[in-house]
Amino acid sequence: MAGVYRNYTGSGLAGVIYCKVVASGTLIGIGMYGGRVSVIVHTMYCFWKIVYPIHQRKHYRRWMIYVGIILPWLVGTAMKMTVSLVTADVVKRACVPRANVQSLLAFKVCAVLVCTFCILYCIL
């Protein structure tokens, strides 16, 4: 993959997608958020199972495992992908991964997501 899309002239849609998803670090960010939330979900499940065993046996359902598996990746995608899709772009045949906000609405969305991330990071 070394040297791929160094010059984004004729790459078209594939180059933009590569810039927004891979070159901007979106996939790495999704994995990092997913890993953090996954640890939190697993910790909550173990706490519930150890501290409240009767309640866990009585109220445990199979769908809870599926939610615990999918939730971390949804949180990671929501937190990283939305910001990356708004800010990353190809400008003057080069990939600009961050700080390229095109409109006031995009700026507001990024501001809300950054504030949400800061609050969640402080809590977690």
N, C-alpha and C positions, 0 to 999 in steps of 0.2 A: 504494500500500500504506500510505500515511500514515494514521494513525488507525484502522487495522484492529485490532480486538480490544483496544481500550483498556480496555473493561469486559468481562470474561469471563463475565458472568452466564449468558446463554442460549446460549453458543457450543458447549457440550457437548464432544464428542470432537474436533471440528475445532479448537476453541480450545486444547485441551490439546496436540494435535499441533503446532499452530502455535507454542505457547509452548515446547515441548520441542525443536523442530527449528529454527525460524527465529529466534524472539525471544531464545533463549538463546545464539545464536552458534554453534550446532552445525555448520551448513553451512560457515561460514567456517573453523572449526577443522579440519574434515575436509579442506578444500582446502589449508590451511596444512600439516598433517601430510603430506598426499599430495604436496605440492610438495617438501617437504624429503626425504622418502624417495625420491621420483622422481629428484631430483638425485643422491642417494647411489647408487641403482641404476645410473643412467647413468654415473656416474663409475667404478663398479666394472667395468661392461661395457667402457668405453673402456680402462681399465687392463689388463684381461684381453686385449683385442684388440691393444694396442700392445706390452705387455711379453711376452706369451706368444702370439705369432701362430700358431705351429704347433699348440700345444695348443688354441687357440680354433678353428682350422679343423677339427681332428680331432674335438673333443667338442661343438661347437656344435649345438644342436637348435632347431627352430622353436618348441617349447613354451616355451623360455626367454624369448623375447620376450613371449609372453602372460603369463607369470608376472611379468616385469618391468613390464608395464603394469598388471596387476591388483593386485599386492602393495602399492604405495603407497596405493591407495584403501582396501584392506582394513585396513591399519595405521591410517590416519586414522580410519576408521569405528570400529575397535575401541577406539582410544584416546580419541576424543572422544564418540562416540555412547553408549557404555556409561555414562560418567560423567554425561552430560547426561540420559539417560533416568532415572537414579536420583535426581539432585538437582533438576532443574527440575520445577516444578509450579505449578498455579493455586491460590493461597491468598488467601482473602477477596477474590475477584473481581479479583485482580491476578496477573500472571505473575512468579514468583520464579525467576529463571534459575539461581541457584547457592546452595549452602549450605543446602539443605533436605533433609537426610537423614532418611528416615522410620524406618529400623530399624537395628539393630546390624549385620545382615548387609550392608545397603547401605553402611554406614559402612566396614566391613571391605573391601568391594569397591572403594570409592573410595580408601581408604588404599593398597591394593595397587597400583591403577592410577596413583595419584599418585607412589608410590615408583618404579614402573617407568618412568614418564615422566621423573622426575628422573635416574634412572640412564642412560636412553637419551639424554637431552638432554646430559648431561655427556660421554658417549661420542662422540656425533655432533657 
